[in-house]
Amino acid sequence: MRHPAEPEDLDGAVQCLHPDPAKSAPMLDRRLYDLTRAAILDAVPTNGSGLLTASLRTEVARRVPAQAYATVSVGWCTTLVRLDLQARGLLLRVPTEGMPRLLRRPRPRR
């Protein structure tokens, strides 16, 4: 059985989720989703004060080759995958004063 944090592959695409169940999110090419997801999870720490949400696009752009985003913008794709990871419970929005921050939820030990 597939873990809910792992998106299902639908003919080479991923149906992204939105943290607000009343809203929908578009599908994204599986390869682009995987590249962006890996970059986000690499950039966002599991402890401390977290990463500024506003810095996430820059961090993803540093980790993924620019040619990967030939058909969509890095900012749009980063936001889409960030919201999907929040909906899947892998990223947490840290309540702070000022700019929002993100923390990665640590994987449970087995």
C-alpha positions as CSV (number, residue, x, y, z in Angstrom):
1,M,0.0,0.0,0.0
2,R,1.2,3.5,-0.9
3,H,2.1,5.9,1.9
4,P,-0.1,9.0,1.8
5,A,3.0,11.2,1.8
6,E,4.0,9.6,-1.5
7,P,2.1,10.9,-4.5
8,E,0.6,8.4,-7.0
9,D,2.0,8.4,-10.5
10,L,-0.7,9.1,-13.1
11,D,0.7,8.4,-16.6
12,G,4.0,10.3,-15.8
13,A,2.3,13.1,-13.8
14,V,1.5,13.7,-10.1
15,Q,-1.9,15.1,-8.9
16,C,-0.7,17.7,-6.5
17,L,-2.7,18.4,-3.3
18,H,-3.5,21.7,-1.6
19,P,-3.4,22.2,2.2
20,D,-7.0,23.7,2.0
21,P,-9.2,20.7,1.1
22,A,-11.7,23.1,-0.5
23,K,-9.1,24.1,-3.1
24,S,-7.7,22.0,-5.9
25,A,-4.2,21.9,-7.4
26,P,-3.0,21.0,-10.9
27,M,-1.1,18.0,-12.1
28,L,2.6,18.3,-12.6
29,D,5.1,16.2,-14.7
30,R,6.5,13.5,-12.4
31,R,10.2,14.3,-13.3
32,L,9.7,18.0,-12.5
33,Y,7.8,17.1,-9.3
34,D,10.5,14.8,-8.1
35,L,13.3,17.3,-8.8
36,T,11.5,20.1,-7.1
37,R,10.4,17.9,-4.1
38,A,14.0,16.7,-3.5
39,A,15.4,20.3,-3.7
40,I,12.7,21.5,-1.2
41,L,13.3,18.7,1.2
42,D,17.1,19.3,1.0
43,A,16.7,23.0,1.6
44,V,14.2,23.0,4.5
45,P,15.7,22.1,7.9
46,T,14.1,19.8,10.4
47,N,14.9,22.0,13.4
48,G,15.8,25.5,14.4
49,S,13.9,28.5,13.2
50,G,13.2,27.0,9.8
51,L,13.6,28.5,6.3
52,L,11.9,31.7,5.2
53,T,9.2,30.8,2.7
54,A,10.4,33.8,0.6
55,S,13.8,32.1,0.3
56,L,12.6,28.8,-0.9
57,R,12.5,29.7,-4.6
58,T,16.1,30.8,-4.5
59,E,17.1,27.6,-2.7
60,V,15.3,25.4,-5.3
61,A,16.9,27.3,-8.2
62,R,20.4,26.7,-6.7
63,R,19.7,22.9,-6.5
64,V,17.9,22.2,-9.8
65,P,19.4,22.9,-13.2
66,A,17.6,25.9,-14.9
67,Q,16.8,23.9,-18.0
68,A,14.5,21.7,-15.9
69,Y,12.1,24.7,-15.7
70,A,11.9,25.3,-19.5
71,T,8.1,25.0,-19.6
72,V,7.1,26.5,-16.2
73,S,8.7,29.0,-13.8
74,V,10.8,27.9,-10.9
75,G,8.6,30.0,-8.6
76,W,5.3,28.6,-9.7
77,C,6.6,25.0,-9.5
78,T,8.2,25.6,-6.1
79,T,5.0,27.0,-4.7
80,L,2.9,24.2,-6.1
81,V,5.2,21.5,-4.7
82,R,5.6,23.3,-1.4
83,L,1.8,23.4,-1.0
84,D,1.6,19.7,-1.9
85,L,4.2,18.8,0.7
86,Q,2.3,20.8,3.3
87,A,-0.9,19.0,2.4
88,R,0.9,15.6,2.7
89,G,2.3,16.6,6.1
90,L,6.0,16.7,5.1
91,L,6.4,20.4,5.6
92,L,5.2,22.5,8.5
93,R,4.5,26.2,8.4
94,V,6.0,27.7,11.5
95,P,3.9,30.3,13.2
96,T,6.2,33.3,13.6
97,E,5.9,37.1,13.8
98,G,6.7,38.5,10.4
99,M,7.6,36.4,7.4
100,P,6.4,32.8,7.4
101,R,9.0,30.0,7.8
102,L,9.0,26.3,7.0
103,L,10.3,23.2,8.8
104,R,10.6,19.7,7.4
105,R,8.8,17.1,9.4
106,P,11.4,14.5,10.4
107,R,10.7,11.0,9.1
108,P,9.6,8.6,12.0
109,R,12.2,6.0,13.0
110,R,11.3,2.4,12.2
